[in-house]
Amino acid sequence: METPNVAFANHNSAIDEGRVGIIAGQGDLPLTLAETLKNRGEMPFLLLVKGEADPEKYTDYPHEIIPITKIGKFLKALKREECRRVTMVGPVARPDFKNLFPDFEGLKLLGRITSAVSKGDDGLMRAITAFVEEKGFKIVGAHEIAQELLSTQGTLGANHPNEGDLKDINKGIAVIQALGEFDIGQAVIVRDEYVLGIEAAEGTENLIKRCATHKFEYPAGVLVKLSKPGQDLRADMPTVGPDTVRQAINANLRGIAIEAEASQIVDRDETIRLADEAGLFLLGTVVPR
């Protein structure tokens, strides 16, 4: 199965739409996005969520560190830096509401957050996204301003899934879609059509670690990761990268399947290289909606 060539849109029009503000949470994707924009001639401004994004990674970029509940500071910084487009990248842990000290804007948002996070994993980011948008900023997804991060359709790398793997992938897709209405996780691990684990609040990394206890002498399952039905991809698009592959290797998995055109790959070349060396397949699969 070959990966088709994908033509990406010209980015010059995006530059004319104003500076990009990146609200950065956990993981490597915020930095990858910043590097992509910088290499294209744009210098984004980063708002690092305190306790989530690692400031040491962003020393080469203009940034400010702000607690998640100080939304007024977020808004002032975005306005000061003339960021008309805003993207939220990287997961953010649910806050401890017993220890929250919001600013005035954060206080107005607090009621929404409290209600939203009780409804599932995506609630926090959706609430913040809607609030920021109401203040006059254009919310965009990382995939909308850096389409080169998107997974393409087909096998990515040298290794291919076999017939059994494809059955496991289809089972994983069905499980995630069935649980979508409950807003539970983006990932599942399936072996011989038996579900070893479903991602919940712990995230994909800890799902893989948990399923590593089911390792066998031969490869023990396939990781399937895709968006839930109705998920706002502007705030939380499924993402894999080199760390995902390393975790899959440690758990003795056979491969990783992600949704084509609706998932992002951090450091694509290194991700594929690691998978190829380990004999893992990477597959961008079309998901019926």
Secondary structure, DSSP 8 states (H G I E B T S, - for coil): ----------SHHHHTT-EEEEEE-SSSHHHHHHHHHHHTT---EEEEETTTS-GGGGTTS-EEEE-TT-HHHHHHHHHHTTEEEEEEES------GGG----HHHHHHHHHHHHHHTT-TTHHHHHHHHHHHHTT-EE--HHHH-GGGB--SEE-SS----HHHHHHHHHHHHHHHHHGGGT--SEEEEETTEEEEE--TTHHHHHHHHHGGG--SS---EEEE---TT--TTT---EE-HHHHHHHHHTT--EEEEETTS-EESSHHHHHHHHHHHT-EEEEE----
